[in-house]
Amino acid sequence: MHIANGTSMSGAGAVALPAPLPLIIQGGMGTGVSNWVLARAVARTGHLGVVSGTALDTIFVRRLQDGDPGGDLRRAIAHFPIAAAAERVLKRYFLPDGRAPGEPYKLLPMYKQVVVAAREQLTMLANFAEVWLAKEGHEGPVGINLLTKVQMPNLASLYGAMLAGVDYVLMGAGIPREIPGVLDALAEHRPARMKLDVEGMPVGEAKYLNLDPADHWLDEAAPTVKRPHFLPIISANSLAATLARKSTGRVDGFIVEGPTAGGHNAPPRGEMQLDAAGQPVYGERDVVDLEKLKTLELPFWLAGGTGSPEAVRDALAAGASGVQVGTLFAYCEESGFTSDLKESVLAGVMDGRTGIHTDPRASPTGYPFKVVSVDEVDSQNDSRKRVCDLGYLRTAVRNDAGKLVYRCAAEPVDTYVAKGGDIADTTGRRCLCNGLVANIGHAQLRPDGSTEAPLLTSGDDLLNMNVFLRGRTRYTAADIVDYLLSGIAATNRGPELTADDSSPVSAMAEEAVTLT
């Protein structure tokens, strides 16, 4: 069977993705689970390693406040082309001996529609460092995963990743129609903007997020930057068609994610119905028609329930270029989850104590969110005192005075209601920002002596991992790649193609995949 490299059209002509296309895309699990260590390990195998950009600025400064063990961040920071910004961030956040016992992390100002240049530069630096480290010492491809829903940091995050040479951008949790045009602009250091989603905005009016690279190159010359390939994450044919035909620039392919994937899931189409366990019910309307998808003539990868050799074979047989796999990678040695969490969850998988619940209320975004439970893990619950001090999931709202306010359904109830929110929207909400950061060992300490509890998420593949684990609780990213490829043999991988936006590619290499 042959897997052809896809092309997509822009004003300058057709542009081919590099050959061969990645067969395995490592999932971009946020926050900090898909860290640079994991992405580099996967990329070194020749497949697509992906870092998560979600809340990366907060993770970055917390690593610095913990002393930057091994000096990896400082090594990357030394290569950031805006030297004054790098020096300023180190001076403010780096603690050579780490935090004192009982000392909470210093917080960043929460994002708003407009932030000062120094705040943008810190976000740029955090994403630069993560991608730079993921790409260090090899030639494998590295991508970054961002959430469309987390709008306000995304322009600076993309620019920082591009300054480090990121190869792919993956985005889901929304309709990232404006991102291709943003990538085009930032690759040429031109001003980029995208519409900010604002509740209560009158028809015909709009607010925008803006980033002008010229604001940041006052003392240095802007380096040459390449335009990364863009792979939106979709869960419906209609969304794929919209992105392929109406995006502001080139779309290079799709990741097709089903409701068995971890983290946020797209809500079921039509009226929300819950099963006996209180989970959303998905049906035929929620299945992407791959035959229709093929008519867009762009490559695609299947995600959700794809963490097995059989799933890889099935994906290729269905015409996919490969698979995206998250859950297996989330618990490997190189991932960002703490060792204790990995061991507890995997031990629970082996003896049947680990469970997964698709909670329609947990996420303040309104998207269903998968929550992992296991006896040994003291997970975030309703007893947590509500605090919103990271703010990545805040929504912009136009109030009665015509000004923007920012609210989150997981913030203190009185605060949410005072900003015009419905008290019913706060029921059952969890603080994803603080819970997910706690998963990777950077939990905030509170004045009352408490520590933020973790909030674990994984795909349904977690419950089937015994087939892969075979009694072990430790494994590497390379072990996963070997396992996934164990049912296929690849030949005739072909030369690399350039992705020069200024000229059409007249021929495409093909990757021949033999099913065994």
Disulfide bonds with the S-S distance in Angstrom:
none
